[in-house]
Amino acid sequence: METKRAFDRCKTCGEYDHTDTHRCLPVWVVSWEEDEDDREVRARDAEQATERFAEQSDDYDSDWSRGERTVWVRKPGEKPVAYAVETETVVQYSAREVT
């Protein structure tokens, strides 16, 4: 008889996963270069932490056309490392029948 595995949201990190095998990703401390406010992001490495932070911070009114922005990322208690982050605009088409 096959055992049903539980799939639920982790109470610690909020990710959905199988509760019997889930391991929370490490915490990274991230902020924009010009911002004093640090935010904690869970990610497997600094690059993913930078990308997740930028995605979570995305402001559709911001002017990303100015190019790259700098993000500072570090593990708690360590020195920060600068990462350049930029967004990519993707054109999307849709169609509908007209009568």
Helices and strands as residue ranges (DSSP letters): E 7-9, E 16-18, E 27-32, E 39-42, H 46-57, G 64-66, E 69-74, E 81-85
